[in-house]
Amino acid sequence: MQKTFKIRYFLVDEHAVSEEFTTLPALSIVMIGFALFFVLLAQTYTAYEERMDRLQNYQTADGIANILTNPDCYFIREGGLIDVPILQSDTGSLQILCEQYQRSGVIFLLRLQWNNLTQDFPEALSIAPMNRVAVSKDVGIYLNEARTVPGTLTIVLWKDS
């Protein structure tokens, strides 16, 4: 005696109950998850670009500070002292350097600080940009024949928007 098997095809089975509206909440949660993932990915990329730009600004400011503290610079005296009287009387060379960087969209100023005094070269601008970076170095400042004091040279840099 032979047994017969009845094969049931689940694709053509019409005895199931269809609930179309139970998949909508699950589908909406999945779509919200994808949207949040892409927003997070875009935010990460934007933050990375901003930090890389800021790092590049710090490197540019450090390069300018190295140029200006080089012994061959016109206002550096023997021993690496910054000659403030020369810097105050002749800012032409510093102005030329500022203009060269300004052509590429980078604006900077040199700030000297000593004994609670602060002096900016070239003159400080009236606007205060939001995204500035500053690099400082401790230096000796030559004020006159009788007076040399410790101070800080700071390069404040920002991008021209």
Backbone bond lengths (Angstrom), bond angles and torsions (degrees), N, CA, C in turn:
res aa  C-N    CA-C-N  psi(-1)  N-CA   C-N-CA  omega(-1)  CA-C   N-CA-C  phi
1 M - - - 1.398 - - 1.517 110.24 -
2 Q 1.225 111.95 134.49 1.451 119.28 -174.27 1.532 109.98 -104.45
3 K 1.329 114.90 133.64 1.459 120.49 178.38 1.512 109.66 -90.08
4 T 1.254 114.61 136.83 1.462 117.73 177.47 1.536 109.38 -104.37
5 F 1.250 113.28 138.89 1.475 120.00 177.96 1.516 108.49 -108.94
6 K 1.272 113.35 133.65 1.440 118.30 175.75 1.527 107.81 -99.65
7 I 1.289 115.24 120.11 1.470 120.42 -178.07 1.518 107.92 -90.52
8 R 1.283 113.90 127.79 1.455 119.16 178.14 1.523 109.02 -103.19
9 Y 1.242 115.44 128.01 1.458 120.41 177.94 1.534 108.46 -95.85
10 F 1.303 115.62 122.34 1.459 117.65 -176.90 1.533 111.47 -77.60
11 L 1.318 117.90 -15.37 1.465 119.58 178.86 1.527 111.94 -76.10
12 V 1.272 116.42 -27.72 1.456 120.04 -178.89 1.521 112.13 -105.83
13 D 1.318 115.66 6.79 1.458 119.88 178.95 1.529 108.61 -74.21
14 E 1.290 116.66 118.93 1.451 121.55 -178.06 1.523 111.81 -105.89
15 H 1.295 117.61 18.46 1.458 121.45 -179.41 1.524 112.96 -92.17
16 A 1.318 118.85 -5.53 1.462 121.60 -178.17 1.523 110.14 -80.97
17 V 1.326 114.31 160.35 1.453 120.36 178.09 1.524 107.49 -101.20
18 S 1.276 118.11 128.27 1.459 122.82 -179.23 1.524 109.56 -95.21
19 E 1.341 115.18 127.65 1.457 120.69 177.47 1.525 107.42 -122.51
20 E 1.305 116.63 89.67 1.453 120.62 -176.11 1.521 112.45 -68.16
21 F 1.315 117.56 -31.12 1.457 119.99 -172.01 1.527 113.54 -84.00
22 T 1.304 119.60 -4.23 1.465 120.47 177.12 1.514 111.54 -82.07
23 T 1.313 119.42 -19.38 1.466 121.42 179.19 1.524 112.11 -85.41
24 L 1.309 118.23 -19.62 1.467 120.31 -178.46 1.531 113.33 -63.15
25 P 1.335 120.23 -45.66 1.472 118.37 177.80 1.538 112.38 -62.47
26 A 1.315 116.29 -39.97 1.467 118.61 178.81 1.531 111.02 -65.59
27 L 1.315 116.51 -41.36 1.460 120.68 178.72 1.522 111.31 -65.23
28 S 1.321 117.63 -38.81 1.469 119.74 179.22 1.528 110.85 -67.93
29 I 1.326 118.12 -36.27 1.465 120.61 177.07 1.528 110.25 -65.45
30 V 1.311 117.47 -40.38 1.463 120.94 177.51 1.523 110.54 -63.34
31 M 1.341 117.48 -43.37 1.467 120.70 -179.37 1.527 111.15 -66.48
32 I 1.328 117.29 -38.77 1.467 120.33 175.93 1.520 110.18 -63.41
33 G 1.308 117.24 -39.90 1.470 121.24 176.98 1.518 111.74 -61.12
34 F 1.334 117.59 -44.43 1.469 120.38 177.27 1.527 111.08 -62.74
35 A 1.336 116.56 -41.90 1.460 120.02 -179.98 1.526 110.80 -62.90
36 L 1.332 117.22 -44.09 1.464 120.65 177.83 1.521 111.62 -63.63
37 F 1.316 117.13 -38.43 1.461 120.89 177.53 1.527 110.86 -61.04
38 F 1.326 117.34 -45.93 1.464 120.05 -178.72 1.526 112.10 -69.70
39 V 1.320 117.64 -34.23 1.467 120.38 175.64 1.526 110.02 -65.63
40 L 1.318 117.29 -43.30 1.453 121.81 178.00 1.521 111.35 -63.66
41 L 1.312 117.10 -40.03 1.460 121.60 177.58 1.529 111.04 -64.11
42 A 1.321 117.61 -42.72 1.466 121.58 178.58 1.527 110.90 -65.87
43 Q 1.323 117.33 -40.36 1.467 121.03 178.46 1.528 111.22 -64.56
44 T 1.307 116.89 -39.61 1.460 121.16 178.07 1.522 110.59 -63.62
45 Y 1.313 116.80 -43.33 1.465 120.67 178.77 1.527 111.15 -63.96
46 T 1.323 117.16 -42.54 1.465 121.29 179.46 1.529 110.93 -64.21
47 A 1.322 117.15 -43.32 1.468 120.76 178.82 1.524 110.78 -64.39
48 Y 1.321 116.97 -39.37 1.465 120.62 177.95 1.526 110.65 -62.69
49 E 1.323 117.30 -45.95 1.469 120.64 179.79 1.522 110.91 -62.68
50 E 1.313 117.62 -40.59 1.465 121.34 -179.94 1.529 110.98 -65.24
51 R 1.311 116.63 -42.45 1.472 119.67 -179.94 1.521 111.91 -69.52
52 M 1.315 117.00 -35.41 1.465 119.26 177.22 1.531 110.53 -67.55
53 D 1.329 117.04 -37.31 1.461 121.04 177.06 1.522 110.41 -65.40
54 R 1.321 116.45 -41.83 1.472 120.12 178.31 1.526 111.24 -65.61
55 L 1.324 117.72 -39.69 1.461 121.28 176.90 1.523 110.38 -62.92
56 Q 1.323 116.58 -40.84 1.462 120.04 177.65 1.537 110.42 -63.73
57 N 1.325 117.67 -37.87 1.462 120.56 177.01 1.524 111.08 -64.87
58 Y 1.337 117.28 -40.78 1.471 120.09 176.83 1.528 110.77 -62.53
59 Q 1.312 117.01 -41.76 1.459 119.83 179.24 1.521 111.14 -65.80
60 T 1.327 117.62 -38.27 1.463 120.93 176.81 1.522 110.67 -64.85
61 A 1.330 117.02 -44.01 1.468 120.86 178.75 1.525 111.06 -63.41
62 D 1.328 117.26 -39.74 1.462 120.20 177.83 1.531 110.95 -65.75
63 G 1.324 116.97 -37.85 1.463 120.39 176.67 1.523 111.80 -63.94
64 I 1.329 116.94 -40.85 1.464 120.69 177.28 1.525 110.47 -65.14
65 A 1.339 116.72 -40.93 1.465 120.25 178.27 1.524 110.47 -62.65
66 N 1.324 117.48 -39.39 1.469 119.99 177.58 1.522 111.58 -66.67
67 I 1.330 117.23 -37.53 1.469 120.42 177.36 1.524 110.28 -63.98
68 L 1.333 116.02 -42.76 1.459 119.67 -175.37 1.521 113.49 -78.87
69 T 1.316 119.26 -17.95 1.467 121.08 176.26 1.521 112.12 -101.47
70 N 1.307 116.56 6.64 1.459 122.43 176.69 1.529 108.96 -65.94
71 P 1.325 119.51 138.85 1.474 120.68 179.45 1.530 113.70 -60.40
72 D 1.319 118.56 -18.98 1.461 121.27 178.85 1.520 112.99 -83.20
73 C 1.318 118.74 -6.03 1.463 122.04 -179.11 1.530 109.21 -68.18
74 Y 1.312 116.79 147.24 1.457 121.14 -171.15 1.526 113.99 -67.61
75 F 1.317 120.44 -23.46 1.465 120.93 -179.10 1.529 112.93 -105.46
76 I 1.314 117.77 12.68 1.474 121.51 177.22 1.522 108.42 -97.53
77 R 1.311 115.34 125.07 1.467 121.56 177.58 1.524 109.72 -89.69
78 E 1.288 114.78 175.34 1.463 121.12 177.70 1.531 109.16 -61.03
79 G 1.297 116.47 135.88 1.459 121.72 -177.71 1.520 113.05 90.28
80 G 1.318 117.97 4.11 1.461 121.31 177.57 1.512 114.56 81.49
81 L 1.343 117.27 17.81 1.458 120.48 179.01 1.523 110.61 -81.47
82 I 1.306 115.84 142.53 1.461 120.98 177.30 1.522 108.11 -89.15
83 D 1.309 115.81 121.55 1.467 122.37 -177.92 1.528 108.49 -87.28
84 V 1.326 116.22 99.62 1.460 121.47 -176.97 1.529 111.94 -66.32
85 P 1.354 121.07 -41.10 1.471 118.82 178.63 1.532 113.34 -59.78
86 I 1.320 118.16 -38.80 1.469 120.40 177.35 1.526 109.59 -67.46
87 L 1.320 116.76 -41.46 1.463 120.90 -179.83 1.527 111.30 -65.01
88 Q 1.334 117.33 -36.45 1.463 120.89 179.13 1.525 111.93 -72.38
89 S 1.327 116.85 -36.03 1.462 119.37 -175.52 1.526 112.54 -83.34
90 D 1.339 117.73 -33.09 1.461 120.11 -176.44 1.522 109.63 -130.45
91 T 1.310 116.42 93.02 1.460 120.50 176.13 1.528 110.69 -100.09
92 G 1.325 117.07 12.21 1.466 121.24 -177.79 1.511 112.73 -62.16
93 S 1.322 117.20 -46.57 1.471 120.08 -179.59 1.523 111.33 -66.53
94 L 1.313 115.82 -38.52 1.469 119.64 177.06 1.526 110.10 -67.19
95 Q 1.327 116.65 -37.78 1.466 120.94 178.09 1.529 110.72 -64.12
96 I 1.334 117.51 -38.59 1.469 121.32 177.91 1.524 110.06 -63.53
97 L 1.346 116.51 -43.03 1.470 120.26 177.94 1.533 110.34 -63.16
98 C 1.336 116.75 -40.94 1.473 120.26 178.05 1.522 110.72 -61.87
99 E 1.318 117.33 -41.76 1.463 120.91 -179.24 1.527 111.63 -67.72
100 Q 1.336 116.88 -34.69 1.461 119.46 177.70 1.528 110.86 -64.35
101 Y 1.303 116.85 -42.67 1.470 119.80 177.86 1.525 111.08 -72.49
102 Q 1.330 116.97 -30.91 1.457 119.87 -178.37 1.527 111.02 -67.24
103 R 1.316 117.36 -29.34 1.467 120.27 177.40 1.528 111.64 -62.54
104 S 1.320 116.60 -30.20 1.463 119.83 179.09 1.535 112.02 -93.41
105 G 1.338 117.33 8.41 1.457 120.93 175.35 1.513 114.56 90.83
106 V 1.331 118.06 10.54 1.461 121.72 -179.30 1.522 108.23 -110.37
107 I 1.313 116.71 125.49 1.465 122.06 178.95 1.526 107.06 -116.27
108 F 1.323 115.89 135.67 1.461 119.19 178.84 1.517 109.80 -143.33
109 L 1.326 114.61 162.22 1.454 120.62 171.10 1.513 108.41 -139.81
110 L 1.311 114.61 152.20 1.458 122.61 179.38 1.518 106.87 -99.21
111 R 1.310 116.42 124.93 1.468 121.38 -179.80 1.522 108.46 -117.89
112 L 1.330 115.44 125.29 1.461 121.67 175.69 1.523 108.65 -107.50
113 Q 1.335 115.91 134.38 1.461 121.06 179.46 1.525 108.55 -129.67
114 W 1.321 115.58 131.13 1.450 121.60 174.99 1.526 108.45 -158.02
115 N 1.307 117.22 143.14 1.472 123.76 176.90 1.528 113.08 43.32
116 N 1.298 118.18 50.79 1.469 123.82 179.79 1.519 113.27 61.76
117 L 1.314 118.17 19.69 1.457 123.07 175.18 1.520 108.37 -113.17
118 T 1.323 115.73 144.16 1.461 121.42 178.65 1.517 108.37 -132.21
119 Q 1.329 115.14 133.70 1.459 119.74 177.83 1.527 108.53 -135.45
120 D 1.334 116.67 133.23 1.455 122.62 -178.61 1.519 110.00 -107.35
121 F 1.321 116.04 140.09 1.468 122.68 176.50 1.516 108.01 -131.55
122 P 1.267 123.27 129.09 1.466 125.46 -17.74 1.515 109.65 -62.94
123 E 1.297 116.16 175.50 1.475 121.29 -175.84 1.524 110.85 -46.72
124 A 1.312 115.95 141.62 1.478 120.83 -178.59 1.522 110.39 -63.97
125 L 1.297 115.42 140.25 1.457 121.04 178.55 1.522 109.57 -78.73
126 S 1.320 115.50 153.60 1.460 119.20 -178.19 1.530 111.95 -75.24
127 I 1.342 117.71 -23.68 1.460 119.63 179.58 1.525 109.71 -83.06
128 A 1.296 115.76 148.99 1.463 121.32 177.87 1.520 108.14 -120.09
129 P 1.327 118.37 96.22 1.465 120.08 -179.17 1.524 111.41 -65.59
130 M 1.318 114.90 152.96 1.467 120.44 -176.83 1.529 112.17 -76.86
131 N 1.313 117.94 -42.31 1.460 121.45 -173.67 1.521 110.11 -100.34
132 R 1.329 115.59 83.54 1.456 120.84 178.05 1.517 108.56 -112.57
133 V 1.322 114.40 153.82 1.454 120.23 170.87 1.518 106.78 -127.48
134 A 1.314 116.38 153.55 1.452 121.07 -179.26 1.522 109.28 -138.23
135 V 1.322 114.78 138.55 1.458 122.20 175.98 1.517 106.69 -124.27
136 S 1.327 117.21 128.80 1.467 121.61 -176.92 1.517 110.97 -118.95
137 K 1.333 114.20 149.31 1.462 121.82 174.97 1.516 107.89 -137.56
138 D 1.318 115.26 140.78 1.462 119.89 174.34 1.517 108.31 -80.15
139 V 1.332 116.04 129.98 1.459 121.78 -177.69 1.523 109.27 -139.68
140 G 1.314 114.64 166.42 1.451 120.95 170.73 1.517 108.24 -93.64
141 I 1.326 116.44 140.22 1.464 120.84 -177.56 1.522 108.87 -118.36
142 Y 1.327 114.91 121.17 1.452 122.97 178.57 1.521 107.92 -89.93
143 L 1.351 115.69 114.51 1.458 120.10 -179.38 1.525 111.85 -95.85
144 N 1.332 117.08 -43.51 1.464 122.61 175.51 1.522 107.94 -160.24
145 E 1.332 117.07 -174.32 1.475 121.10 -176.67 1.525 112.11 -59.76
146 A 1.315 116.96 -31.37 1.456 120.41 -174.91 1.522 113.70 -98.33
147 R 1.319 118.19 -7.35 1.458 117.94 -170.64 1.527 112.10 -138.98
148 T 1.326 114.63 121.30 1.459 123.37 171.97 1.518 106.99 -130.89
149 V 1.339 116.58 128.58 1.468 120.57 -175.70 1.521 109.72 -126.58
150 P 1.342 116.87 155.74 1.469 118.87 173.05 1.523 109.48 -75.64
151 G 1.310 114.72 146.80 1.460 119.01 -179.23 1.518 111.13 -156.37
152 T 1.304 114.55 -171.54 1.455 121.45 -178.42 1.520 109.43 -130.00
153 L 1.316 115.55 131.73 1.458 122.41 172.65 1.516 106.44 -101.57
154 T 1.325 116.68 124.89 1.465 121.76 -179.12 1.523 108.85 -123.88
155 I 1.311 116.21 131.78 1.456 121.78 172.49 1.524 106.83 -102.73
156 V 1.331 116.63 116.57 1.461 122.23 177.15 1.525 106.38 -102.61
157 L 1.325 116.92 123.18 1.450 122.24 -172.85 1.519 110.55 -129.13
158 W 1.332 115.87 143.77 1.457 121.37 173.85 1.513 108.71 -150.79
159 K 1.312 114.54 162.29 1.464 121.14 179.87 1.514 109.61 -93.07
160 D 1.325 115.55 142.07 1.460 121.46 176.20 1.518 108.18 -80.76
161 S 1.316 116.85 120.31 1.470 120.56 -176.05 1.495 112.04 -87.96
